[in-house]
Amino acid sequence: MSKEILVTGGAGFIGSHVTRLLLDQGFGVTVVDNLSHGNKESLDPRTKFEQVDLLDQEGLEKVLPGHDAVIHMASLIEVGESVERPIEFTQNNIVGTVSLLEAMKNTNVKKIIFSSSACVYGVPKKLPIMEDAPLGEQENPYGITKVTMEQFCMFYHRRNNFDVTILRYFNPYGPGELHQPETHAIPNFIRAALNKNPLPLFWKGEQIRDFIYIDDLVSAHILPLNLGGLHIFNVGTEVGVKVTDVIRKISEILGYEVEIEDKGERKGDVPSLVASSEKIKKELGWEAKIDLDEGLKRTIDFYRHHPSST
Ligand SMILES: NC(=O)c1ccc[n+]([C@@H]2O[C@H](COP(=O)([O-])OP(=O)(O)OC[C@H]3O[C@@H](n4cnc5c(N)ncnc54)[C@H](O)[C@@H]3O)[C@@H](O)[C@H]2O)c1
């Protein structure tokens, strides 16, 4: 019988892609989302949908029975908002995660794959970053919630025998990214460029990032469904790219250049983040396949054909 997977945050950018891949591979999928940010239209019609908030433990306990695993992606994600509204982020992300873990314990669903972030490393001392690098100081409440959510998942592994896989994403991008507000570089550059508006650029584009195309990112969620125990994996391409080079590539694809709007420095931005993905390659046989040029072409194509999203 096919496995049943519950995806929290499945109506969001990454969750809707993960859901589609799971369905294509024959899994049954239930999405739990409160629609605070995601939208129902992005859900594949084959999905079972439950509009439940993570904080509603009773509601979760009604939906969870019969599932083999949870992929936990529901979260508030906007760093700037987390600085303005730390209580809301703590409540939603940390208390919400504990509510989910308790509901899983009570319904005997004991496998979780958790969406974490490279931000847990703070300012890395060494590149590429390995999973055993020390976690760094956090410059914003969003980062603190990610570190704490990881800690709670690990606690339920130790205390309640949960199978836990923590995936630390580097910089995902791709079709369907429609955050409100959008603070990520690639969608903002592409939308501005298509509209021939100035491209908003921080730090003169000197930061180095490991941009991972959405299809590669989501494929990393499948193999951990067969893992027992506790695992932590980086999910990145191992290629560090300067933000100015992303702009150059976008201009090359579009065939024209657009003015830059110098936004100065943005507090809390780390100069360089590049993953070592040796561990996930070796242990799961996963690796990124789509390079930045191809990923940008596909992403530009999406925004071109969805003018309302620009
Ligand atoms: N997008 C990135 O660049 C990035 C990078 C690293 C890690 N992540 C992590 O990946 C996950 C998904 O990110 P995304 O970009 O798809 O975000 P998103 O905002 O598009 O999706 C998150 C979804 O979670 C839902 N949600 C939030 N709080 C909820 C709650 N209390 N109950 C039920 N549903 C709730 C929202 O409605 C939304 O549909 C998050 O955990 C995020 O921290 C994202």
The ligand as an SDF file (V2000), in Angstrom:
LIG
                    3D

 44 48  0  0  0  0  0  0  0  0999 V2000
   11.8350   29.9810    0.9560 N   0  0  0  0  0  0  0  0  0  0  0  0
   13.0720   29.9380    1.4150 C   0  0  0  0  0  0  0  0  0  0  0  0
   13.9640   30.6100    0.8980 O   0  0  0  0  0  0  0  0  0  0  0  0
   13.4370   29.0450    2.5870 C   0  0  0  0  0  0  0  0  0  0  0  0
   14.7760   28.8960    2.9610 C   0  0  0  0  0  0  0  0  0  0  0  0
   15.0810   28.0600    4.0310 C   0  0  0  0  0  0  0  0  0  0  0  0
   14.0790   27.3990    4.7310 C   0  0  0  0  0  0  0  0  0  0  0  0
   12.7860   27.5850    4.3480 N   0  0  0  0  0  0  0  0  0  0  0  0
   11.7270   26.9030    5.1120 C   0  0  0  0  0  0  0  0  0  0  0  0
   10.9060   26.1660    4.2140 O   0  0  0  0  0  0  0  0  0  0  0  0
    9.5500   26.1440    4.6700 C   0  0  0  0  0  0  0  0  0  0  0  0
    8.6160   26.5670    3.5550 C   0  0  0  0  0  0  0  0  0  0  0  0
    8.9760   27.8690    3.0920 O   0  0  0  0  0  0  0  0  0  0  0  0
    8.1750   28.5760    1.9190 P   0  0  0  0  0  0  0  0  0  0  0  0
    9.1200   29.4650    1.2090 O   0  0  0  0  0  0  0  0  0  0  0  0
    7.4150   27.5610    1.1450 O   0  0  0  0  0  0  0  0  0  0  0  0
    7.1710   29.4780    2.7720 O   0  0  0  0  0  0  0  0  0  0  0  0
    5.6300   29.8830    2.4550 P   0  0  0  0  0  0  0  0  0  0  0  0
    5.3280   31.0700    3.2790 O   0  0  0  0  0  0  0  0  0  0  0  0
    5.4210   29.9640    0.9810 O   0  0  0  0  0  0  0  0  0  0  0  0
    4.8350   28.6100    3.0010 O   0  0  0  0  0  0  0  0  0  0  0  0
    4.6230   28.3780    4.3720 C   0  0  0  0  0  0  0  0  0  0  0  0
    3.2160   27.8690    4.5380 C   0  0  0  0  0  0  0  0  0  0  0  0
    2.9930   27.6080    5.9170 O   0  0  0  0  0  0  0  0  0  0  0  0
    1.6550   28.0030    6.2320 C   0  0  0  0  0  0  0  0  0  0  0  0
    1.6110   28.2610    7.6820 N   0  0  0  0  0  0  0  0  0  0  0  0
    2.3350   29.1750    8.3870 C   0  0  0  0  0  0  0  0  0  0  0  0
    2.0180   29.1090    9.6900 N   0  0  0  0  0  0  0  0  0  0  0  0
    1.0940   28.1250    9.8240 C   0  0  0  0  0  0  0  0  0  0  0  0
    0.3780   27.5920   10.9250 C   0  0  0  0  0  0  0  0  0  0  0  0
    0.5170   28.0790   12.1550 N   0  0  0  0  0  0  0  0  0  0  0  0
   -0.4860   26.5820   10.6990 N   0  0  0  0  0  0  0  0  0  0  0  0
   -0.6750   26.0830    9.4570 C   0  0  0  0  0  0  0  0  0  0  0  0
   -0.0350   26.5650    8.3730 N   0  0  0  0  0  0  0  0  0  0  0  0
    0.8390   27.5680    8.5440 C   0  0  0  0  0  0  0  0  0  0  0  0
    1.4100   29.2510    5.3910 C   0  0  0  0  0  0  0  0  0  0  0  0
    0.0370   29.5220    5.1870 O   0  0  0  0  0  0  0  0  0  0  0  0
    2.1350   28.8690    4.0970 C   0  0  0  0  0  0  0  0  0  0  0  0
    1.2690   28.2330    3.1730 O   0  0  0  0  0  0  0  0  0  0  0  0
    9.5170   27.0480    5.9080 C   0  0  0  0  0  0  0  0  0  0  0  0
    9.6020   26.2380    7.0480 O   0  0  0  0  0  0  0  0  0  0  0  0
   10.7680   27.8860    5.7690 C   0  0  0  0  0  0  0  0  0  0  0  0
   11.2520   28.3120    7.0160 O   0  0  0  0  0  0  0  0  0  0  0  0
   12.4360   28.3810    3.3020 C   0  0  0  0  0  0  0  0  0  0  0  0
  1  2  1  0
  2  3  2  0
  2  4  1  0
  4  5  1  0
  4 44  2  0
  5  6  2  0
  6  7  1  0
  7  8  2  0
  8  9  1  0
  8 44  1  0
  9 10  1  0
  9 42  1  0
 10 11  1  0
 11 12  1  0
 11 40  1  0
 12 13  1  0
 13 14  1  0
 14 15  2  0
 14 16  1  0
 14 17  1  0
 17 18  1  0
 18 19  2  0
 18 20  1  0
 18 21  1  0
 21 22  1  0
 22 23  1  0
 23 24  1  0
 23 38  1  0
 24 25  1  0
 25 26  1  0
 25 36  1  0
 26 27  1  0
 26 35  1  0
 27 28  2  0
 28 29  1  0
 29 30  1  0
 29 35  2  0
 30 31  1  0
 30 32  2  0
 32 33  1  0
 33 34  2  0
 34 35  1  0
 36 37  1  0
 36 38  1  0
 38 39  1  0
 40 41  1  0
 40 42  1  0
 42 43  1  0
M  CHG  2   8   1  16  -1
M  END
$$$$
